[in-house]
């Protein structure tokens, strides 16, 4: 179980997860990238960038995958 009352945690939402009952307010920020983001055409990527989105790169996605894998391995101990 993770105490998220004073911090946030990065995790892969594809892994099973849930929440316990609590009192107070809850805020969730969800960042989603489709698994085939790399198939996006240049005009679509340009439009997303114009709208303020950060379009992933292979390097950035590899970095996120490595971070999530490391966190999963640490939590499994």
VMD Tcl script that builds the backbone (N, CA, C; Angstrom):
set m [mol new atoms 231]
animate dup $m
set s [atomselect $m all]
$s set {name element resname resid chain x y z} {
  {N N UNK 1 A 0.842 -1.168 0.000}
  {CA C UNK 1 A 0.000 0.000 0.000}
  {C C UNK 1 A 0.898 1.246 0.000}
  {N N UNK 2 A 0.502 2.267 -0.754}
  {CA C UNK 2 A 1.267 3.511 -0.854}
  {C C UNK 2 A 0.506 4.635 -0.167}
  {N N UNK 3 A 1.202 5.423 0.639}
  {CA C UNK 3 A 0.596 6.612 1.250}
  {C C UNK 3 A 0.839 7.774 0.302}
  {N N UNK 4 A -0.204 8.227 -0.353}
  {CA C UNK 4 A -0.090 9.312 -1.326}
  {C C UNK 4 A -0.627 10.634 -0.795}
  {N N UNK 5 A -0.772 10.727 0.524}
  {CA C UNK 5 A -1.343 11.939 1.101}
  {C C UNK 5 A -0.420 13.154 0.973}
  {N N UNK 6 A 0.880 12.934 0.845}
  {CA C UNK 6 A 1.817 14.052 0.780}
  {C C UNK 6 A 2.779 13.979 -0.405}
  {N N UNK 7 A 2.570 13.009 -1.282}
  {CA C UNK 7 A 3.472 12.828 -2.410}
  {C C UNK 7 A 2.725 12.137 -3.550}
  {N N UNK 8 A 3.377 12.004 -4.660}
  {CA C UNK 8 A 2.786 11.284 -5.788}
  {C C UNK 8 A 3.699 10.124 -6.155}
  {N N UNK 9 A 3.178 9.210 -6.922}
  {CA C UNK 9 A 3.955 8.057 -7.359}
  {C C UNK 9 A 3.700 7.809 -8.832}
  {N N UNK 10 A 4.737 7.433 -9.534}
  {CA C UNK 10 A 4.640 7.027 -10.925}
  {C C UNK 10 A 4.448 5.523 -10.944}
  {N N UNK 11 A 3.455 5.047 -11.688}
  {CA C UNK 11 A 3.283 3.613 -11.835}
  {C C UNK 11 A 2.611 3.327 -13.166}
  {N N UNK 12 A 2.722 2.102 -13.578}
  {CA C UNK 12 A 2.107 1.674 -14.830}
  {C C UNK 12 A 0.657 1.305 -14.555}
  {N N UNK 13 A -0.250 2.039 -15.135}
  {CA C UNK 13 A -1.676 1.796 -14.936}
  {C C UNK 13 A -2.147 0.482 -15.524}
  {N N UNK 14 A -1.306 -0.183 -16.315}
  {CA C UNK 14 A -1.661 -1.507 -16.818}
  {C C UNK 14 A -1.576 -2.559 -15.720}
  {N N UNK 15 A -0.851 -2.240 -14.641}
  {CA C UNK 15 A -0.768 -3.139 -13.501}
  {C C UNK 15 A -2.023 -2.967 -12.645}
  {N N UNK 16 A -2.435 -4.051 -12.001}
  {CA C UNK 16 A -3.612 -3.976 -11.125}
  {C C UNK 16 A -3.374 -2.932 -10.039}
  {N N UNK 17 A -4.384 -2.106 -9.758}
  {CA C UNK 17 A -4.281 -1.104 -8.708}
  {C C UNK 17 A -5.684 -0.726 -8.245}
  {N N UNK 18 A -5.759 -0.137 -7.074}
  {CA C UNK 18 A -7.044 0.278 -6.518}
  {C C UNK 18 A -6.813 1.268 -5.393}
  {N N UNK 19 A -7.888 1.679 -4.747}
  {CA C UNK 19 A -7.798 2.638 -3.649}
  {C C UNK 19 A -8.583 2.123 -2.451}
  {N N UNK 20 A -8.176 2.571 -1.283}
  {CA C UNK 20 A -8.858 2.250 -0.041}
  {C C UNK 20 A -9.813 3.390 0.309}
  {N N UNK 21 A -10.852 3.114 1.081}
  {CA C UNK 21 A -11.752 4.192 1.514}
  {C C UNK 21 A -10.972 5.251 2.304}
  {N N UNK 22 A -11.397 6.514 2.198}
  {CA C UNK 22 A -10.743 7.601 2.917}
  {C C UNK 22 A -11.726 8.757 3.042}
  {N N UNK 23 A -11.377 9.714 3.866}
  {CA C UNK 23 A -12.169 10.940 3.998}
  {C C UNK 23 A -11.350 12.086 3.459}
  {N N UNK 24 A -11.996 13.000 2.759}
  {CA C UNK 24 A -11.301 14.144 2.203}
  {C C UNK 24 A -11.442 14.196 0.696}
  {N N UNK 25 A -10.596 15.016 0.089}
  {CA C UNK 25 A -10.620 15.194 -1.360}
  {C C UNK 25 A -9.550 14.326 -2.006}
  {N N UNK 26 A -9.833 13.887 -3.216}
  {CA C UNK 26 A -8.872 13.097 -3.979}
  {C C UNK 26 A -8.717 13.737 -5.352}
  {N N UNK 27 A -7.491 13.872 -5.780}
  {CA C UNK 27 A -7.194 14.394 -7.114}
  {C C UNK 27 A -6.317 13.378 -7.833}
  {N N UNK 28 A -6.637 13.090 -9.054}
  {CA C UNK 28 A -5.842 12.158 -9.854}
  {C C UNK 28 A -5.382 12.849 -11.126}
  {N N UNK 29 A -4.119 12.699 -11.433}
  {CA C UNK 29 A -3.569 13.158 -12.703}
  {C C UNK 29 A -3.176 11.914 -13.479}
  {N N UNK 30 A -3.727 11.779 -14.647}
  {CA C UNK 30 A -3.461 10.602 -15.453}
  {C C UNK 30 A -2.790 11.038 -16.743}
  {N N UNK 31 A -1.634 10.470 -16.999}
  {CA C UNK 31 A -0.905 10.742 -18.231}
  {C C UNK 31 A -0.953 9.478 -19.065}
  {N N UNK 32 A -1.431 9.578 -20.266}
  {CA C UNK 32 A -1.673 8.414 -21.095}
  {C C UNK 32 A -0.969 8.570 -22.425}
  {N N UNK 33 A -0.322 7.520 -22.852}
  {CA C UNK 33 A 0.268 7.475 -24.191}
  {C C UNK 33 A -0.141 6.162 -24.821}
  {N N UNK 34 A -0.721 6.232 -25.988}
  {CA C UNK 34 A -1.118 5.015 -26.680}
  {C C UNK 34 A 0.105 4.174 -27.020}
  {N N UNK 35 A -0.059 2.881 -27.044}
  {CA C UNK 35 A 1.077 1.989 -27.266}
  {C C UNK 35 A 1.672 2.120 -28.673}
  {N N UNK 36 A 0.943 2.680 -29.589}
  {CA C UNK 36 A 1.468 2.830 -30.955}
  {C C UNK 36 A 1.635 4.305 -31.323}
  {N N UNK 37 A 2.066 5.094 -30.343}
  {CA C UNK 37 A 2.272 6.533 -30.539}
  {C C UNK 37 A 3.215 6.807 -31.702}
  {N N UNK 38 A 4.153 5.908 -31.929}
  {CA C UNK 38 A 5.178 6.105 -32.956}
  {C C UNK 38 A 4.608 6.054 -34.371}
  {N N UNK 39 A 3.364 5.629 -34.526}
  {CA C UNK 39 A 2.738 5.607 -35.852}
  {C C UNK 39 A 2.108 6.957 -36.219}
  {N N UNK 40 A 2.165 7.913 -35.309}
  {CA C UNK 40 A 1.570 9.225 -35.554}
  {C C UNK 40 A 2.252 9.921 -36.733}
  {N N UNK 41 A 1.461 10.513 -37.568}
  {CA C UNK 41 A 1.973 11.249 -38.729}
  {C C UNK 41 A 2.476 12.625 -38.288}
  {N N UNK 42 A 3.409 13.180 -39.038}
  {CA C UNK 42 A 4.018 14.474 -38.710}
  {C C UNK 42 A 2.992 15.597 -38.524}
  {N N UNK 43 A 1.974 15.733 -39.392}
  {CA C UNK 43 A 0.991 16.810 -39.174}
  {C C UNK 43 A 0.237 16.676 -37.848}
  {N N UNK 44 A -0.037 15.440 -37.441}
  {CA C UNK 44 A -0.719 15.221 -36.165}
  {C C UNK 44 A 0.181 15.601 -34.994}
  {N N UNK 45 A 1.450 15.210 -35.075}
  {CA C UNK 45 A 2.409 15.558 -34.025}
  {C C UNK 45 A 2.582 17.070 -33.938}
  {N N UNK 46 A 2.629 17.729 -35.077}
  {CA C UNK 46 A 2.775 19.187 -35.104}
  {C C UNK 46 A 1.576 19.852 -34.440}
  {N N UNK 47 A 0.367 19.378 -34.740}
  {CA C UNK 47 A -0.843 19.961 -34.153}
  {C C UNK 47 A -0.862 19.772 -32.642}
  {N N UNK 48 A -0.506 18.587 -32.188}
  {CA C UNK 48 A -0.457 18.349 -30.743}
  {C C UNK 48 A 0.540 19.270 -30.067}
  {N N UNK 49 A 1.696 19.454 -30.692}
  {CA C UNK 49 A 2.713 20.360 -30.152}
  {C C UNK 49 A 2.167 21.785 -30.084}
  {N N UNK 50 A 1.468 22.217 -31.125}
  {CA C UNK 50 A 0.861 23.559 -31.136}
  {C C UNK 50 A -0.152 23.716 -30.012}
  {N N UNK 51 A -0.822 22.630 -29.653}
  {CA C UNK 51 A -1.827 22.665 -28.583}
  {C C UNK 51 A -1.199 22.554 -27.190}
  {N N UNK 52 A 0.120 22.405 -27.136}
  {CA C UNK 52 A 0.807 22.371 -25.844}
  {C C UNK 52 A 1.156 20.989 -25.333}
  {N N UNK 53 A 0.887 19.958 -26.113}
  {CA C UNK 53 A 1.232 18.605 -25.703}
  {C C UNK 53 A 2.699 18.325 -25.992}
  {N N UNK 54 A 3.314 17.512 -25.158}
  {CA C UNK 54 A 4.662 17.029 -25.434}
  {C C UNK 54 A 4.515 15.711 -26.175}
  {N N UNK 55 A 4.947 15.687 -27.401}
  {CA C UNK 55 A 4.860 14.481 -28.205}
  {C C UNK 55 A 6.030 13.574 -27.833}
  {N N UNK 56 A 5.756 12.310 -27.514}
  {CA C UNK 56 A 6.838 11.426 -27.092}
  {C C UNK 56 A 7.829 11.135 -28.204}
  {N N UNK 57 A 9.020 10.801 -27.768}
  {CA C UNK 57 A 10.064 10.332 -28.669}
  {C C UNK 57 A 10.461 8.934 -28.195}
  {N N UNK 58 A 11.172 8.210 -29.019}
  {CA C UNK 58 A 11.628 6.881 -28.570}
  {C C UNK 58 A 12.473 7.015 -27.302}
  {N N UNK 59 A 13.319 8.031 -27.264}
  {CA C UNK 59 A 14.185 8.238 -26.102}
  {C C UNK 59 A 13.352 8.525 -24.848}
  {N N UNK 60 A 12.364 9.412 -24.961}
  {CA C UNK 60 A 11.562 9.746 -23.778}
  {C C UNK 60 A 10.724 8.562 -23.325}
  {N N UNK 61 A 10.180 7.792 -24.264}
  {CA C UNK 61 A 9.376 6.632 -23.891}
  {C C UNK 61 A 10.248 5.531 -23.291}
  {N N UNK 62 A 11.441 5.348 -23.813}
  {CA C UNK 62 A 12.362 4.371 -23.223}
  {C C UNK 62 A 12.699 4.759 -21.789}
  {N N UNK 63 A 12.860 6.053 -21.547}
  {CA C UNK 63 A 13.160 6.547 -20.212}
  {C C UNK 63 A 12.006 6.274 -19.246}
  {N N UNK 64 A 10.782 6.527 -19.689}
  {CA C UNK 64 A 9.609 6.272 -18.845}
  {C C UNK 64 A 9.472 4.775 -18.572}
  {N N UNK 65 A 9.629 3.963 -19.597}
  {CA C UNK 65 A 9.523 2.512 -19.416}
  {C C UNK 65 A 10.562 2.010 -18.418}
  {N N UNK 66 A 11.777 2.515 -18.519}
  {CA C UNK 66 A 12.846 2.103 -17.596}
  {C C UNK 66 A 12.504 2.515 -16.164}
  {N N UNK 67 A 11.977 3.718 -15.987}
  {CA C UNK 67 A 11.621 4.205 -14.649}
  {C C UNK 67 A 10.499 3.361 -14.044}
  {N N UNK 68 A 9.483 3.059 -14.831}
  {CA C UNK 68 A 8.369 2.253 -14.335}
  {C C UNK 68 A 8.836 0.835 -14.002}
  {N N UNK 69 A 9.674 0.263 -14.845}
  {CA C UNK 69 A 10.207 -1.080 -14.579}
  {C C UNK 69 A 10.997 -1.100 -13.277}
  {N N UNK 70 A 11.821 -0.086 -13.074}
  {CA C UNK 70 A 12.618 -0.001 -11.842}
  {C C UNK 70 A 11.711 0.111 -10.629}
  {N N UNK 71 A 10.684 0.942 -10.704}
  {CA C UNK 71 A 9.754 1.091 -9.593}
  {C C UNK 71 A 9.015 -0.211 -9.302}
  {N N UNK 72 A 8.570 -0.893 -10.348}
  {CA C UNK 72 A 7.890 -2.174 -10.174}
  {C C UNK 72 A 8.803 -3.191 -9.494}
  {N N UNK 73 A 10.079 -3.222 -9.901}
  {CA C UNK 73 A 11.025 -4.150 -9.305}
  {C C UNK 73 A 11.257 -3.826 -7.827}
  {N N UNK 74 A 11.346 -2.531 -7.497}
  {CA C UNK 74 A 11.554 -2.124 -6.101}
  {C C UNK 74 A 10.340 -2.488 -5.243}
  {N N UNK 75 A 9.149 -2.304 -5.770}
  {CA C UNK 75 A 7.935 -2.605 -5.005}
  {C C UNK 75 A 7.736 -4.109 -4.824}
  {N N UNK 76 A 8.313 -4.919 -5.706}
  {CA C UNK 76 A 8.141 -6.361 -5.626}
  {C C UNK 76 A 9.023 -6.993 -4.548}
  {N N UNK 77 A 9.965 -6.241 -4.027}
  {CA C UNK 77 A 10.888 -6.779 -3.010}
  {C C UNK 77 A 10.209 -6.934 -1.673}
}
mol reanalyze $m
mol bondsrecalc $m
mol representation Tube
mol addrep $m
